[in-house]
Amino acid sequence: MDIARTPSTPDGNPHLADAPPEPREPPVIRREDYQPFGWLVPTTHLAFDLEPEQTTVTATLQVERNPAATPSPILRLNGDGLKPLGVEVDGEPVNSWAMEGDDLMVTLPAERHQVRVVTRLNPAENSQLMGLYASGGMLCTQCEAEGFRRITFFPDRPDVLSTYTVRLTGDKHAFPVLLSNGNKVAEGALADGRHFAEWHDPWPKPSYLFALVAGDLVARRDRFVTRAGRQVELAIWVADEDLSRTQHAMDSVKQAMRWDEDVFGREYDLDAFNIVAVGDFNMGAMENKGLNIFNTKYVLADVDTATDGDFDGVQGVIAHEYFHNWSGNRVTCRDWFQLSLKEGFTVLRDQLFSEDMHSAAVKRIEDVRVLRSIQFPEDSGPLAHPIRPDSFREISNFYTATIYNKGAEVIRMMRTMAGTARFRVATDLYFARHDGEAATCEDFIRAVEDGAGLDLSQFRLWYGQAGTPVVTASTRGENGELVLSLRQTTPPTPGQPDKRPMPIPLKVAVHDRASRTLGEERLILLDEAEQEVRLPFTGSTPALSINRGFTAPVSLRRDVSLDELLFLATCDDDPFSRSEALQELAVRHLVHRPDAAGRDALGEAFRATLADESIDDMLRGELLMLPGMSYLMEQVERGDPGELHARREGLKAWLGDRLGDEMRDHYARAAAVPFALSAAAKGARKVKSAILSYLAAADPKAAALIAAEQSAAADNMTDRQGALMVLAGLDLPERAEQLAAFFERYRSNPLVIDKWFAIQAMSAHPLVIDQVRELERHPDFTLRNPNRVRSLFMAFTGTPQGFHAPSGEGYRMIADLILRLDPINPQTAARFVAPLGRWRRLEAGRAALMREQLQRLADAPRLSRDTYEQVSRSLG
């Protein structure tokens, strides 16, 4: 979350325009230096007089000395660009306060006091989208990680828990809906066309979970009855024109609530649960207690405007934020070093939920693909960090795939070692022990140890060591057994040159290729640098299926024959391992051994996948995917992305030509499946999209006709977008025609126009750089909306022929963007540094060009703290 301090222009806004520049090297905050806050804040009363350009906030805090802290008469209240308009202690105005940087320091002599502070804000000018800001005519908040200090002075840290009562007052015409955390306890009309609403949240929470929304909104309403009989009023608040696209979101809420009761024993604890969709949002969503605020992207969905992936995304993100009600809200973080305590655990919970709602096998393959394409590069780059960091300068830079996705994998390993039943005992114990507390990762580990009966002493290394472990496996036959030799190493990462062996749970099975007998699965634990395991096997042609289900987030190195890989790719009974073997065949050909034998083996595996009637189309669509460029680049030391991309496209063309008849037959079969949201129909659409990309690589003109016909006849966004993505990469007339038709059809829908920008920016078109520059000048492009910026420029960073153009023009384009965006929205700007930080993985020419742009950023004056930290770490 954004904690940069960028002054704004002088316009009466108390965000200090004449403040001195922030130090370019903010102080390092260390986990080992944690100390409890000196004061408790049992209750907080907030009164908001809401105006778009001049909102007044009155905060009344009941404070008392914390017996667990070192005594001090000074109460430090964090602020960010605020000026106190008035300070009272125990009902009397005081002048004995001082400012230390942005923080308000108040001297309090007794054990208990009431402190009241008044501040004034200009939400309309808040382009950072942190604190209280305006979006689409409404006012809303985002407070994680340290946005609350942009609203009022407060001990803005996650271990200060308080019970909040909030009174919102505003113009009834401009803000007919007034929402905050908890339950509504009062509302009424006031003079001069104004009205108020008062909300009370009975559960103590940290300030980062505070939320308010005021605007002209309508709601889809429903009701959920908990297992204990509590009636919960559900509402999803959106602009009137978006109401028809909220049914899927409401269904997802109810599914998540029921699943959390059934699987984790967690019931909802308020009388109301509200969700608000916001068009301007830095993230996907936020779990504020009882009032979740969402990016519209993860609420609005119907078949005309949302793909199958969008429907799954809405369901998964809604579940994630709802699950935070316990894993994040009722039990929160002691400090921000423990961020993975709530995020890693909740990502695992939403993954398990999605597995139960859909195909568990396909979901697992999808999640591993995301991990490898985003988190593995993070682990091997200059921004590598453990899932529980030891230090940071800006916490906003640690909302990363390592914290979220690798954090989930680490907890999943504990679940694998414990077993499902004992893991449930452990999580019940965790919630019982720490309900209402600000906990640590260590608290969670202890609960798993005690509840599941595990010794996790060595396992704790997963929390402190960065980097992706590399497991090397080899086998030999000996006395009727297969001897599996394993070795683990973890490459050096910044600040951690030497790594210790970690416990790595691996599910394995030994199959017999000759008899096509599938072996029994067993779990082994690699917890030494080198280890041998003896597996029963009496055959002559073993095929080792290892890390089945991806039980550990490691890179596997093994030298196996093409015959063994081909057997695993076509016969393994573990869907992930089958997918993995196909990926290995592709990597082997594209990166390590680009020969005809490897290419032919992959073609045979693809043919078998197309012909296999034992699998459904959802899995078939996954198995037909080649490794992405991000993952392929991780397999080379100093790669040429242009050359690797050309090889990949050449392999696609060869497969499309070699298997053209079978692919066209499957395309026709899938195209005949009528639209539905069933697994079978979604799988058919997935297969169609995969096949179309191969046909386009083999015969662009013929595929363009198919794609144009699919786009014109489509009765759903999945088919329409799938066709358009193929056409966008072709230099043919159909491209311009279908892009223009798409824009005209959806020009009034911002989320779909985001797709229109992204489809072009991520295309394989040879002139993609020119097209992105043209799109940047489009009337519908703006730097002030994070969705729109990401749709164009983040999509572009994935193009080998664009972002990685040999001239360096793509790198300059992203550096230019960062410099323009940083004064507007530092959090979003900082996210674009990571693609430039991959220079160490590139061949010398591109590496120098990329590093040049990083240095240019480092030399820029008044760079935000968010962005400067990312740049300096990427250069180091």
N, C-alpha and C positions, 0 to 999 in steps of 0.2 A: 504494500500500500504506500501511497505517496506521502513522504514527509519532507519534501523539498520546501524551501522558503524563498519563493520568488516574489519580490515586491511588485505591486501593481501601480498603475498610474494614479496621480493625485486627483481624486474626484470626490472627496469627502469620505472615502472608504478608509476605515481605521487600519487596514492592512498597510503598513508603513511604506510609502513610496520613497521616502528619503532615507530609508535604513541603509547602513553600509553593506557592501557585498558580504555574503557569507564566506567564511574561510573555506578555501578549496579543499583543505584536508580536515574534515570534521573529526572530532575525537573518536578513538576506538572504544567501543563498549564491549566489555568482556563478561562472559558468563560467570567466571569465578568471582567477580566483584559484586554479585547480587547481594543486596541488603533489603530487608523488609522496609516498606514505607513507614515513616515515623508517625503517621496519623491514620486512623480508621475514619471512614465516611459512611456511617450506618444508613443515612437517608440523604437523598438529593431531590430538591424541588426545582423544576425549571419552568419558567414562564417565557413564552415567545410571543412577541407582538410582530406578526409577520407582514413584511412588505418586500417586494422584489428587490428594491434598491436600498432599503434601510430597515433591517430587522433588528429589534432590540431584544436582548436575552438577559433575563435576570436569573441568576443561579444562587440558590440558598442551600448551603451545605451544613449538615450537622457533623461536627468532627470531634473526635476524642483520641487521646494519645494511644498509640499501639503498644501494648505491653511487651510485644515480641521484638520491638525495634529499639535502637539506641535513642535515648531521650533527646529531644531538641525542641526549643520553643518556636522554631521557624517552620511554618507551613509553606511548602513550595507548591505552587499551582502552575502547571504547564500552560503555556500559551504559544501561539504561532501567528505573529503579525497582528496581535490584538493590543488595544489600549483599554485599561479599566476606566469606565465612565464614573464609577462610584464603588467604594468598598466600605462595607459595614461589618462590624464584629459585635455580636450580641445586640443587634438593633441600633447601634450607634455608629455614625460615620467616623472613619479613622483616616488619618493621614500618615500613620506610621508603617506604611507599606513601601516596598521598593521593587524596582525591576532589575532582574539579573538576566541579561540577554532578553529573551522573549518571556521569561517566567516571572510570575508575580510572587513576591516573598512577603508573607504576613507574619508578624510576631504575635504569638498567642501564649499568654502566661499560665493559664489554668489547664485543667485536665480535659475540659469539654467546652466547646464554643459553637456558636452559630456564625457562619461566615456568608455574607451576601456580596456578590459581585455583578455589576451590570456591564455588558458589552454591546457593541453595535456592529452589524455586518452588512455587507453589500453582496447578497447572493448572486445578483445578475452579473457581477464582474468576476465571479470565481470560476475561472477557466480551468483550474487544476482539478475540478470535480471531486475535491476532498473537503470535508466539513459540510456546511450548508450551501447549496448552490441551486441555480435555476436550470430547468430542463423542460423545453416544450410547454412553457406556461405554468409549470408546477414548481414547487420548492421541494427539495429532498436532500437527504444527507448520505454521506459515506464516511464512516469514522474509523474503520480498520485500515492501517494499524494505529496511526496517531493523528486522525482527523478531528477528533473531538476538541482538541486544543485550538482548532481554528474556529470553534463556535463560542467557547467560554473558557475561562481559566479553571483548571481542574487537575488533580493528580492523575494524569492520563497514562496509566500503566495497567496492565491486565490483572495485577494482583490486588488492586483496590476495588472491592466489590461494594455496591451500594444499591439500595432499593429506591427506585425512581418514581416520582409523581410529576407529570408533565401537563401544563396547561398551554394550549395553543389558541391564539386569538388572531382572527384575520377577517378580511372582507369576504362576505358570504358569496358574492357574485364571482369574485376571482378564485376563491378557495372554498368551494362548498363542501369539500371533503377534507377533514383534519384527522390525521392518523399518527399514532405513536405506539411505543411498545406496550404490551400487556393487555389489560381489559379497559374498555371505556367505562368510566364511572360517573361522568356528568357531561352535559352539553346544553347549550341554550343560545338564545338570541340576545344581542346587545344593541346599543344605540348606533345610529349612523350606518345601518346596513352591515354591521359586523356580527360575528358569532364566535363561540368558543367551544372547545371540547377538552375534556380532562381525561387523562389516561394514567392508570396505575399498574405497574409491573410488580407483583409481590415477590418475585425471585431476585435476589441480589445478583448484580451483573457488573462487569467492568464497563468503562465508558466507551470502549470500541464497539460495543453492541447496542449503543443508543441509536435510535432512528426516529425521524419524523418525515411525513409527507403531507403536503398541502396542495390541493389542486382541484381541477374540474374533471372528475373521473367517474366512471361507472364500474359496476362490479358484477362479475359472475359469482353467484352465491350457491352454497351447498352446505351440507351438515355431515359431521362424522361423529359417531358414538364410539367412545373408547371401550376397551375391554372392561373397565371398571364402571362404565355407564355414564361417564362425563359427556355431555353434549357440547360439541365444539362447532362454533359458527365459522365457516370457511368463506373467504372472499378473495377474488383475484381482481385487482383494480387496474383499469387500463383506460386509454382514451376511447371515447364512444365508438369510433370507427373500427377499433380493434377487438371489440367484445366478441364478435363471432369466431375469433381465432383462439379462444381460451379454453374450450372444452377439454382438449387433450391435457392441458396443464392441470385443470381441476381433477381429471381422472388420475393423473400422476400423483397429485397430493394425497388422494385417498388411498391409492395403492401403496405409497410410501409409509403412510401412517399405519396401515394394517400390517405391512411387512415388518416394520420395526417392532411392533408388538409381538408378532409371531416368532421372529428370528432372534431378536436381542432383548425382548421383554421390556421395551421402552414405550411408555404411554405419554401422550401429550398432556400438558399440565396447565393450560390456560383455557379460558372460555371462548377465545377467538384466535384464529390464525389467518393473518392477512399477507398477501403478496401484492406488490406494486411493480408494474413494468415501466422502466425508464429508458428513454431513447439515448441519453448521454450518460455513459457509465464506463468506468475504466476497467471493470472486471466482468465476470460472467454473472455473479450474483453475490448477495451478502446475507448472512444468517441472523441478522438482528432479532433479538428475542421477540417472537410473536408478530414481527413485521419484517418479513423478508423483502428486500429490494433487489429487483432483477433487471439485468439487461433485457430489453425487449426480445432479443435474439433467443432467449431461453424461456420464453413464455408463449409467444405467438406462433401458432402452427395450424395450417389446414392443408389439404392435399394440393391445392393450386399454388401455394406459395412456399411450402416446406418440403424438403426431401425426406426420404426415409431416415437418413442420418440426422436431420434436424429434429424429427419426431423423437428419435432415441436420445438426442442431446437434451431436449426439453425435459424428458422424463428423468434422465440421469442427474441433471443439475438441480431440478426441483427436489429430487430425493436427497441429493447431497446436502443442500441447505436445510432441509427439514431434519435430516439425521443429526445435524449440528446442534439441534435443540438439547441433546444430551451430550454428544461428543464434541464439546466446544462451548456450550452455553451453561448448562447445569454443572458440568465440570469444565473449567476453562484453563488457560495457561498461566503459570506463575509469572513467566516473562517471555519475551519474543524468541528467545533461544529454543523454547519448547514448542515452536509453531507446528512441528510435525506431529506433536501429541494429538492435536485436534485435526489437522489437515490430512496427515497420512492415514490416521485411523478412519476418518470420515470418507476419504477416497476409497479405502478398502470396503467400507460398508456400502457405498453407492455402487461399486463394482459387483459385489455379491448380489445386491438387489437387482441390477440389470441382468446378471447371469440367470437369476430365477425368473425374471420377466420374459426373457428371450432364450436364445441359444447360448448355453454356458460356454461351449467350445468356441463359438465364433467370438463371443465377447472377450474371452481370454486372449485369443489371437490378436484382436483389435487393440486391447490394452497393452500388450507387449510391443506391438508395432509403434504405438505412441511413445512408450518408454524408450525404445531404441532410436527413434527418430529425433527425440528432443532431449531426454535425460542422459542417454549415453554420451552424446556429444558434449553436454554440459560437464559430465564427469571427466572427460578427457581433455578439457580445455582450461583456459586461465581462470574461469569463474567457478571451478570445481569447489565444492564444500560438502561437509558431512550433513546428514539429515538433522543433526543437532549441532549447529555451529558453535565454535568457542568464542567468536568475536564478530562484530560487524560495525560498520559506520552508519549505514542507512538500512533500516529493516525493510524498507520498500523493495530493496534489491534481493531479498531472500524469499520472496514469494515465487518459488521456482519449481521446476519439474522434479528436482531432487527432493525438496521438502514434501511435495504432494505425491508424486508418482513413485519415486523410490521409497519414500516413507511408507506408502501403502504396501509395497513389496516386502519391506522389512517386517511389518506386522503380519502380512500374509505368511511369511516363513514361520513365525511363532505359531500361527494357527495350524500350519501344516505339521509342525513338530508335536503340537499338543493334541491334534485331532479336533473335529468340530465340537463335540460335546464338552470336552475339557476346556476348550477356548471359551465357550459360552459361560462356563462356571467362572473363568478368570475375568471376563468382562463384567459379569454381574458383580463380582467382588470389587472390581475397579470402581464401578459406579456407586456401589454402596459405601465404599471407604471415602470417596472424594466428592460426593454430591455437595454442591454449594461451595466448593473450594477452587482455588487456583493451583493446579497440580503440575507435576513435571513428568518428563519422559521416564525418569527413574521410578516414579510412582506407578506408572503403567507396567513397566517391566516387572516390578515386585509383585503386582497383582497377578500377572501371568505366571510367575514362578510359584506363588502360593496357591493360586486357583487351579493351575494345570499340573503342578508337581514337577516343574522343569527347573534345571539349573542353567540359568542364562548368564553366568558370570562372563564367559568368553563371548557370548553373543552380543554383549553390550558394545563390542568393538564396531558393530554395524552402525551404531549411533555416532561414533567419534571419528571413523575413518572415511575419507572421501575416496572416490574412484570406483570404477567397475572392476571387480575381481575377474581374472582370466583363469579358467579351469582348463587344463590340458588333460585329455583322456586318451589312453591307449589300452589295448587288450592283448592277451595271449592265452592260448589253451594250455591247461596243465592238469593232468590226473582227473579228467572228467569234470573240470570246472573251467569257468572263464575268469581269468584273473584281470581285474580292472585296476589299472594304475592311474592314480589321479595326482595332479599337482596344481596348487593354487598360488597365484601371484597377483598383487595389486600394484599397478604402475604408480610411480610418484605423482603427487599432485601438489599444487602450491602450498608451501608450508608443511608438507608431510612427505618427506623424501623416502622414509622407510615405513613399511606396513607389516603388521602382524597377521598371521593366519586367522581367519574367521570361520565360525561354523557355517557350513553351506549344506542345506538339506537338498538332496537330489533323489527324485523318484526315478527308478530305472526298471527296465525289463529286458530280457534277452530272448529274442525271437530266433527261429530256425528258418533260414531262407529256403533250404532244400525242401523241407516238408511243409513249409508255410505255417508252422506252428507258432502261435503267439505265446510268449512267456508271461509269467506272473509278475505283477508290479510289486516292487518293494521300495522302502525308503531307506537311504543310506545317508550318513552324516560325515561330510568331509570337514574335519576340524584341525587338521595338521597341514603343514606345508606340502608334504608328500604322504601318500597313503595308498595301501592296496586293499581291495575288497574282493573276496572270492564269491562268485555267483554260480549256482548249479547250472550245468549245461553239458549235455551228452551228445549233441549233434556235431556236425562238421562245418556248418556255414552259419556262424552266429551273426546276428544283426543287433547291435546294442542301441536300444532306445533310452536316451539319457536326458535328464532335466525335463521329464515329462510334465506337461502342464506348466512349464516354466516355474518350477518350485523355487528357484533362486535367481535373482537378477544378476547373472554373470554372463560373460562372454565365453563360449565353449570353443575350444580348439581341439580338433581330432582329425587324424589322417585316415580316412576311411575310403574304401573303394567305391567306384561308381555303382557297382552292382549292389553294395550294401545300402548306399543312399537311395538308389532307385527302389529297392524293396521297401525301405522305410517310407518313401514318398508315396507309395501306392498301396501298402498293406498295413502300416502301423495302425493299431487300434486306438492310439491316443491322438486326437485331432491336432493338438498343438505340435506334437512330435512329427506328425505327417507334414504339416505346414513347414516346420523347421527344416525337414529334409529337402523339401522343394526349394526353400530359400538358400540352403547350402549348395544345392546344385547350381543355382543361378549365380551365387557369389563365386563359387569355384570357377565357373566359366567366365564371368565378367571381370574378375579381379585377379585370380591366381593362375588359372590354366585355361586360357581362351583357345581351346582346341575343338575340333569337330566331334570328338568322342563325348566330351562333356555337353556340348550343345545338343547332340543327338539324344543323350540320356535325359536331358531336361525336356526335350520334345516328346519323348516316350512317356515321361511322367505326366505331362500336360494332357497327352492323348488319353492316358488311363484315367485321369481326373474327369475329363469330359465324358468318358464312357461309363464311369462307375455309378451304378444305379443304387448303391447302398448308402450314398450320401445325399443330403438335400442341397438345394441350390444356394442356401445361405453359406454353407461350408464350401461348396464348389466355387462360389464367387471369391471367397478368401484364398483358396488354394491356387487360383489363377492369377494372383497378384505377384508381380516381380518385386524384389526389394527396392525400396525407395532410395533416392540419391543420397539422402542424409545418412542412411545406414551404410550404403556402399562406400561413402567417403570415410567412414570409420574403419573400414577394412584395409585402407592404404595408409602408408606413412606420410608421404608428401604427394598428394594426388592432383591430377589435372581434371577438374570437374567437366570441362568441355569434352575431353577424350572419353571419360567414363560415361557421360551422357550419350555420346555418339554410339558407344558400344551397346548401351542399354537399348537405345532406339533401334539399332541394327538387329539385336536379338528379338525385339518385339516384331519387327518386320519379318524376320525369318520364321518365327512361330506363327504369325498370321498367314504367311504363305504356305508353310508346311502343313498346318492344321486348318487351312481355310475352309475346306468342305465341312469338317466336323463343327467348326465354329459357326459357320452360317446356318447349319442345321439346328444347333442349339439356340442361336439367336432367333430363328423363326419359331421354335418351340416356345421360348420364353416370351416372345412378343405376342403369342396367342393367349397368354394367361391374362384374364381380365384384371383390372385394378382392384386391389383390396389391401387392407393393412395386415393381412395374415402373413405368417412366416413364409408360406409357399410363394405368395405373390411378391413379397419383398425380395425373396431370394431370386425369383425370376428377373426382377429388375436389376439386381446386382450382377447377375450373369450377363445380362444384355450389355450393361455399361462396360464390363470388363472385356467382353468379346469385341465390342465396337472399337476399343482403343487398339487392339491388335490388328483388326481389319484395316483401320486407318493407317497404321504404320506400314502395312504391306501394300495397300493400294489406295492412296489418299483420294483419288477422284471417285472411285466406286463407293468408298466408305462415306464420302461427303454426301452423296445422294441418299444413302441409307440414313445418315444422321439428320439431314434436312427433313426427310420424310418422317422420322421419329419425332423430331421437334414439332413439326407442324401438326402431327396427329396426336400429340401427347395429351392425356387427360390428367396429368399429375406432374409435379415439379421434378421428381426424381428422373423421369424419362426426359423431360425438357432440358434440365440442366446437364444430364449425362451426354445428350447429343450436342449441346452447345459447347461443352468442354472439349469435345473432339474437334468440332468445327473451328474453335478459337485458335487452335494450333496449326491450321491449314491456311495456306495462301491461295484460297480459291473463292470464287464469287459467293458461294453459299454462306461463307463466314459472315460477310458484311450484312447480307440479307437477314439472316437469323438473329444476329446481334441487334440489329435495328428493330426487328419485330419484337424481340424480348423486351427491349427498353420501352417501346411504346405500350406494350401490354401492362408493364409494371411500374411505370414512371412515378406513380404516386405512392409506391410502397417502399419505404427506405430500406427495409431488410432485404428485399429482393434486389433492389438496385445495388446493395452491397455485394450480392452475388455477381451481378453483372460486371462490376469493377474487378472483383477477384478472379473471375473466370478468364478475363483478358490478361490480367497482370501475371497470372501463374502459367500462362500458355507456353507451348513450345514454339510459338511463331518466331521466325527469324528476326522480325523487327519489333520484338516485344519492348525494347527500351524506348523506341520512338512512340509506341502505343501508350506506354505508361506516362510519358511526358505529356502526350495529348490528353489522356484521361485526367491528369492533374489539373489541366486547364478547363475541364468540363464544369459547367455551371453547378452541377450537383455534387462536386467535390468540395470538402471543407476540412481544414485541419482541426476544427473544434469538436468534431465528433469522433471519438476513438474507434468506433466500429468502421467508419468510412476510411480512416487513415489505415487501419489494419487491413481492410479489404483490398486496398490498392498496394500499399508498400510492403506489408509483411508477406503478402502473397508473392510479390515480386522477388523477395529474398530467396525464394526456393527455386528460382529459374537458373539452371546452369548456363544457358546461353545469354541470359540477361544480366542478372546480378554478377555472375562470374565472367562477364565478357572480358576477353584478353586485354582490352584497352583500359580496363579499370573504371569505365564509365558507370557501371552499375554500383560500384563501391562509392563513387563520388555522389551519385544520386541519393543514396541512403544517408551519407554524411550531411549532404545539403538538407535533407529532411530533418535530421536530428537538430541541426542548428536553428531551423525555422520553428520546429515544434517545441523545443525545450522551454522557451519563455512562456508558452501557452499551457502546456501540460507536461511537466517533467517526468511524471510516472510513465506515461505512454512513450515519451521520447527515449527514456532509458532502456526500454524493451528492445529498441532497434540497434543497440550497441552489440548485443551478443552475436548476431550474424557476422559483424565485422571482426569479432574476436577469434574467428576460426583460422586466422592466417597461418598458424603453425602447421595446419594440416594440408596446406596448399603448396603446389610447386613454387619455386623461388620467385618467378616473375609476378604471379598473382599475389603471393605473400607480401612482396614489397609494396605493391600498389594498395593492398588492403591496410597494411601498417601505416602507410603514408596518410590515409584518411583518418585513422585513429589518432595519429599525431596532430593532424590538423584540428581535430576536435579537442584534444588535450590543450592545445595552444589558444583555443577560443576564449575570450573574456566572458565573465559572468555566466559560465556554464553552471547549471543547477547541481546541487550536491548528489542527487540521484544519478544523473548522467555522468558527472565527473568521476564518481567512484567506479562505475562500470568501465569507463574508458581507461582509467589509470590501471585497473586490474587487468584489463585486456591487453594493455601494452607491456605490463610487467613480466 
